[in-house]
Amino acid sequence: MMPRELLREVSRSFYLSLRVLPAEVRPQISLAYLLARASDTVADTGIVARERRLELLRRMREGDFRGVPELATGQAAPSERRLLESLDACAAELASLESADQALIRALLDTIISGQTFDLERFQAAAPGAPVALADGAELDRYAYMVAGCVGEFWTRLCAAHLPLFAAVDQEEMVRLGVRFGKGLQLVNILRDMAADLRLGRCYLPVPRPEALLDPARYPEVAEDYARWLDVAREHLDAGWRYALRIPPRLWRVRLACVWPIWIGLATIALLRRSNPLDASQRVMVPQWRVNLFLAQSLLCARSDRLLNRTYEALRRASA
């Protein structure tokens, strides 16, 4: 199986954005995603000791993928197994790219793996029933940049290198907004997955007694703080929206690739406002019919700021 054929299996909702991208940047961004997803699989696998995972991540950060495919046989998910089995093909594809694109992807992978390494080291004392929390908002912001905010920067620089219309937009401002865009999507994921992460011993929100959050009945104790972080996520997505509308309408494919995760993110925030995020039995997810509706709406108005804003403002009000 060729690496890009794995995208639909391993990227879930992000596959929508990858699929719609123009041909000039789709291969590079797709490959970068697969490599980052492979390093994430290494970081999360429980079949080898943490020290071994850290060593493999260090090698991947240096561009050495030896030893990683050996973990494939221990993966429960077939898609993760095929991804690791395809890592040599991914490495060969990376080596075939232009040197500037290689450098961008390697820099991205370096930053993402630094975040995955931070995760393993920061939560090394964590255990089921005894979660560890991040220290403060600055630590959460730094982590969000390392694993997602840097993607906004990479995306911007790669598009500017291959799409002249994109390059004509203020790049310094686009990088700044792109970083916030990525942080917002990551924060939505953290807030959505809070109950599951707590049961693995990880609490990404800086709270004084994370062990108390294992009891869904104690949600009222943190509801105010949780709502504040939802506000932060929404503000980051606001920056992402400014990013999307700065993309020239003629680059409607790149626009759509940005519009969809923002709309889905806002809809997720709205659902989280009405849920108990400490209840592991609740899986907050935007239903597929609504995602399909987003796709249809956006395809009809991708070149119109006014029409795109109409849906965005409605979603933003609902997420308040």
VEXDREN-2710 file (C-alpha; in Angstrom, 1 decimal):
% VEXDREN-2710
k/r/px/py/pz
1/MET/0.0/0.0/0.0
2/MET/1.4/3.4/-1.0
3/PRO/1.7/5.9/1.9
4/ARG/-1.0/8.3/0.7
5/GLU/-3.5/5.5/0.4
6/LEU/-3.3/5.3/4.2
7/LEU/-4.6/8.9/4.7
8/ARG/-8.3/8.1/4.8
9/GLU/-7.6/5.3/7.4
10/VAL/-5.4/7.3/9.8
11/SER/-6.5/10.9/9.4
12/ARG/-10.2/10.8/10.0
13/SER/-11.7/14.3/9.7
14/PHE/-8.4/15.9/8.6
15/TYR/-8.6/13.7/5.5
16/LEU/-11.2/16.0/4.2
17/SER/-8.8/18.9/4.2
18/LEU/-5.9/16.9/2.8
19/ARG/-8.1/15.6/-0.1
20/VAL/-9.3/19.0/-1.2
21/LEU/-5.8/20.7/-1.3
22/PRO/-4.4/21.7/-4.7
23/ALA/-2.0/19.3/-6.3
24/GLU/0.9/21.7/-5.8
25/VAL/0.9/21.2/-2.0
26/ARG/-1.2/18.1/-1.3
27/PRO/1.7/15.5/-1.6
28/GLN/4.0/17.4/0.8
29/ILE/1.3/18.1/3.4
30/SER/-0.1/14.6/3.2
31/LEU/3.4/13.1/3.7
32/ALA/4.1/15.4/6.6
33/TYR/0.9/14.2/8.2
34/LEU/1.8/10.6/7.8
35/LEU/5.2/11.1/9.3
36/ALA/3.8/13.0/12.3
37/ARG/1.1/10.4/12.8
38/ALA/3.8/7.6/12.7
39/SER/5.7/9.4/15.5
40/ASP/2.5/9.8/17.5
41/THR/1.9/6.0/17.1
42/VAL/5.4/5.4/18.4
43/ALA/4.8/7.7/21.4
44/ASP/1.5/6.1/22.3
45/THR/2.4/2.4/21.8
46/GLY/2.4/0.4/25.0
47/ILE/4.2/-2.6/23.7
48/VAL/7.7/-1.2/24.5
49/ALA/9.1/0.7/27.5
50/ARG/8.9/4.4/27.7
51/GLU/12.7/4.7/27.4
52/ARG/12.7/2.7/24.1
53/ARG/9.9/5.0/22.7
54/LEU/11.9/8.1/23.7
55/GLU/15.0/6.6/21.9
56/LEU/13.0/5.9/18.7
57/LEU/11.5/9.4/18.8
58/ARG/15.0/10.9/19.2
59/ARG/16.1/8.9/16.1
60/MET/13.0/10.0/14.1
61/ARG/13.7/13.6/15.1
62/GLU/17.1/13.2/13.5
63/GLY/15.7/11.6/10.4
64/ASP/16.5/8.0/11.3
65/PHE/13.5/5.7/11.1
66/ARG/15.3/2.4/11.7
67/GLY/13.6/0.2/14.3
68/VAL/10.2/1.9/14.0
69/PRO/8.6/-0.5/11.4
70/GLU/9.4/-3.3/13.9
71/LEU/6.7/-2.0/16.2
72/ALA/4.0/-2.6/13.5
73/THR/3.2/-6.2/14.5
74/GLY/2.2/-5.1/18.0
75/GLN/-0.3/-2.5/16.9
76/ALA/-4.0/-3.4/17.6
77/ALA/-5.4/-1.0/14.9
78/PRO/-4.7/-2.3/11.4
79/SER/-4.3/1.2/10.1
80/GLU/-1.6/2.0/12.6
81/ARG/0.2/-1.3/11.7
82/ARG/0.1/-0.5/8.0
83/LEU/1.3/3.0/8.7
84/LEU/4.4/1.8/10.5
85/GLU/5.0/-0.8/7.9
86/SER/4.9/1.9/5.2
87/LEU/7.4/4.2/7.0
88/ASP/10.3/3.2/4.8
89/ALA/8.2/4.2/1.8
90/CYS/7.4/7.5/3.5
91/ALA/11.1/8.1/4.1
92/ALA/11.9/7.4/0.5
93/GLU/9.2/9.8/-0.6
94/LEU/10.6/12.5/1.7
95/ALA/14.0/12.0/0.2
96/SER/12.6/12.5/-3.3
97/LEU/11.1/16.0/-2.6
98/GLU/12.8/19.3/-3.4
99/SER/15.3/20.2/-0.7
100/ALA/13.3/23.2/0.5
101/ASP/10.2/21.0/1.0
102/GLN/12.3/18.4/2.8
103/ALA/13.6/21.1/5.1
104/LEU/10.1/22.3/6.0
105/ILE/8.9/18.8/6.7
106/ARG/11.9/17.9/8.8
107/ALA/11.6/21.1/10.8
108/LEU/7.9/20.4/11.4
109/LEU/8.7/16.8/12.5
110/ASP/11.4/18.0/14.8
111/THR/9.0/20.3/16.6
112/ILE/6.1/17.8/16.8
113/ILE/8.4/15.1/18.1
114/SER/9.7/17.5/20.7
115/GLY/6.1/17.9/21.9
116/GLN/5.5/14.1/21.9
117/THR/8.8/13.7/23.9
118/PHE/7.6/16.4/26.3
119/ASP/4.3/14.5/26.8
120/LEU/6.1/11.3/27.6
121/GLU/8.5/12.9/30.0
122/ARG/6.0/15.3/31.7
123/PHE/3.6/12.5/32.4
124/GLN/6.0/9.8/33.3
125/ALA/4.7/9.7/36.9
126/ALA/1.1/9.4/35.7
127/ALA/-1.0/6.3/36.2
128/PRO/-4.6/5.3/35.9
129/GLY/-6.3/6.7/39.0
130/ALA/-3.5/9.1/39.6
131/PRO/-3.5/11.7/36.8
132/VAL/-0.8/14.4/36.5
133/ALA/-1.8/17.9/35.4
134/LEU/0.2/20.5/33.4
135/ALA/1.6/23.2/35.6
136/ASP/0.0/26.3/34.1
137/GLY/-1.5/27.9/31.0
138/ALA/1.9/28.7/29.6
139/GLU/2.9/25.1/29.7
140/LEU/-0.4/24.1/27.9
141/ASP/0.2/26.8/25.3
142/ARG/3.7/25.6/24.7
143/TYR/2.5/22.0/24.3
144/ALA/-0.3/23.1/21.9
145/TYR/2.3/24.9/19.8
146/MET/4.7/22.0/19.6
147/VAL/2.1/19.4/18.5
148/ALA/-0.3/21.6/16.5
149/GLY/0.5/25.3/16.3
150/CYS/3.7/24.5/14.4
151/VAL/1.5/22.9/11.7
152/GLY/-0.1/26.3/11.0
153/GLU/3.4/27.7/10.4
154/PHE/4.5/24.8/8.2
155/TRP/1.3/25.0/6.2
156/THR/1.7/28.7/5.6
157/ARG/5.4/28.5/4.5
158/LEU/4.7/25.5/2.2
159/CYS/1.7/27.1/0.5
160/ALA/3.7/30.4/0.1
161/ALA/6.5/28.4/-1.6
162/HIS/4.3/26.8/-4.2
163/LEU/1.2/29.1/-4.6
164/PRO/2.1/32.6/-5.8
165/LEU/-1.3/34.0/-4.9
166/PHE/-0.8/32.7/-1.3
167/ALA/2.8/34.2/-1.2
168/ALA/1.3/37.6/-2.0
169/VAL/-0.5/37.7/1.4
170/ASP/1.4/39.2/4.4
171/GLN/3.4/36.1/5.5
172/GLU/4.3/37.3/8.9
173/GLU/0.6/37.8/9.8
174/MET/-0.4/34.5/8.2
175/VAL/2.2/32.6/10.3
176/ARG/1.0/34.3/13.5
177/LEU/-2.6/33.5/12.7
178/GLY/-1.7/30.0/11.5
179/VAL/0.0/29.2/14.7
180/ARG/-3.1/30.2/16.7
181/PHE/-5.3/28.2/14.3
182/GLY/-3.4/25.1/15.1
183/LYS/-3.4/25.7/18.8
184/GLY/-7.2/26.2/18.7
185/LEU/-7.8/22.8/17.0
186/GLN/-5.5/21.1/19.5
187/LEU/-7.2/22.7/22.4
188/VAL/-10.6/21.6/21.1
189/ASN/-9.2/18.0/21.0
190/ILE/-7.8/18.3/24.5
191/LEU/-11.2/19.5/25.9
192/ARG/-13.1/16.9/24.0
193/ASP/-10.9/14.0/25.1
194/MET/-10.5/15.1/28.7
195/ALA/-12.2/12.2/30.3
196/ALA/-10.3/9.6/28.3
197/ASP/-7.0/11.3/28.9
198/LEU/-7.7/11.5/32.7
199/ARG/-8.1/7.7/32.8
200/LEU/-4.7/7.3/31.2
201/GLY/-3.2/9.6/33.9
202/ARG/-2.9/12.8/31.8
203/CYS/-4.6/16.1/32.6
204/TYR/-3.7/18.7/30.0
205/LEU/-5.6/21.4/31.8
206/PRO/-3.7/23.1/34.7
207/VAL/-5.9/22.2/37.7
208/PRO/-4.7/21.7/41.3
209/ARG/-6.4/18.3/42.0
210/PRO/-6.7/16.4/38.7
211/GLU/-7.6/13.2/40.5
212/ALA/-10.9/14.7/41.6
213/LEU/-11.8/15.0/37.9
214/LEU/-12.1/11.2/37.6
215/ASP/-15.5/11.6/39.2
216/PRO/-18.0/13.1/36.7
217/ALA/-20.2/14.3/39.6
218/ARG/-17.5/16.8/40.5
219/TYR/-17.7/18.6/37.2
220/PRO/-19.3/21.7/38.7
221/GLU/-16.1/22.3/40.6
222/VAL/-14.2/22.9/37.4
223/ALA/-17.0/24.0/35.1
224/GLU/-16.0/27.6/35.2
225/ASP/-12.4/26.9/34.3
226/TYR/-13.4/24.5/31.6
227/ALA/-15.7/27.1/30.1
228/ARG/-12.8/29.6/30.1
229/TRP/-10.7/27.1/28.1
230/LEU/-13.5/26.7/25.7
231/ASP/-13.4/30.4/25.3
232/VAL/-9.7/30.3/24.6
233/ALA/-10.2/27.6/22.0
234/ARG/-12.9/29.7/20.3
235/GLU/-10.6/32.8/20.3
236/HIS/-7.9/30.8/18.6
237/LEU/-10.4/29.6/16.0
238/ASP/-11.4/33.2/15.5
239/ALA/-7.7/33.8/14.5
240/GLY/-8.0/30.7/12.2
241/TRP/-11.0/32.3/10.6
242/ARG/-9.1/35.5/9.9
243/TYR/-6.4/33.2/8.4
244/ALA/-8.9/31.5/6.1
245/LEU/-10.5/34.7/4.8
246/ARG/-7.0/36.1/4.0
247/ILE/-6.5/33.3/1.5
248/PRO/-7.4/34.7/-1.9
249/PRO/-10.8/33.4/-3.2
250/ARG/-9.1/31.9/-6.3
251/LEU/-7.3/29.5/-3.9
252/TRP/-10.7/28.1/-3.0
253/ARG/-9.3/24.6/-2.3
254/VAL/-6.9/26.0/0.3
255/ARG/-9.7/28.0/1.8
256/LEU/-12.0/25.0/2.1
257/ALA/-9.2/23.0/3.8
258/CYS/-9.1/25.7/6.5
259/VAL/-12.9/26.4/6.7
260/TRP/-13.9/22.8/7.4
261/PRO/-11.9/22.2/10.6
262/ILE/-12.9/25.6/12.0
263/TRP/-16.6/24.9/11.4
264/ILE/-16.3/21.4/12.9
265/GLY/-14.3/22.8/15.8
266/LEU/-16.9/25.5/16.6
267/ALA/-19.7/22.8/16.4
268/THR/-17.7/20.6/18.8
269/ILE/-17.3/23.5/21.2
270/ALA/-21.1/24.0/21.2
271/LEU/-21.6/20.3/22.0
272/LEU/-19.1/20.5/24.8
273/ARG/-20.9/23.4/26.4
274/ARG/-23.9/21.1/26.9
275/SER/-22.0/18.0/28.0
276/ASN/-20.2/16.7/31.1
277/PRO/-16.7/16.4/29.8
278/LEU/-15.7/14.2/32.8
279/ASP/-18.1/11.5/31.8
280/ALA/-16.1/8.9/29.8
281/SER/-19.3/7.3/28.6
282/GLN/-20.1/10.4/26.5
283/ARG/-18.3/10.7/23.2
284/VAL/-18.8/14.2/21.9
285/MET/-18.6/14.2/18.1
286/VAL/-20.2/16.3/15.4
287/PRO/-22.5/13.9/13.5
288/GLN/-21.6/12.9/10.0
289/TRP/-24.8/14.4/8.5
290/ARG/-23.8/17.8/9.9
291/VAL/-20.2/17.4/8.5
292/ASN/-21.7/16.6/5.1
293/LEU/-23.9/19.7/5.4
294/PHE/-20.8/21.8/6.1
295/LEU/-19.2/20.4/3.0
296/ALA/-22.2/21.2/0.8
297/GLN/-22.6/24.7/2.2
298/SER/-19.0/25.6/1.9
299/LEU/-18.6/24.3/-1.7
300/LEU/-21.4/26.7/-2.8
301/CYS/-19.8/29.8/-1.2
302/ALA/-16.1/29.1/-1.0
303/ARG/-15.3/32.3/-2.9
304/SER/-17.6/34.6/-1.0
305/ASP/-16.5/36.1/2.3
306/ARG/-20.0/37.3/3.0
307/LEU/-21.6/33.9/2.6
308/LEU/-18.8/32.0/4.5
309/ASN/-19.1/34.5/7.3
310/ARG/-22.9/33.9/7.6
311/THR/-22.3/30.3/8.6
312/TYR/-19.3/31.1/10.7
313/GLU/-21.1/33.7/12.7
314/ALA/-24.1/31.3/13.3
315/LEU/-21.7/28.6/14.5
316/ARG/-19.8/31.1/16.7
317/ARG/-23.0/32.2/18.4
318/ALA/-24.0/28.6/19.0
319/SER/-20.6/27.9/20.6
320/ALA/-20.8/30.8/23.1
END
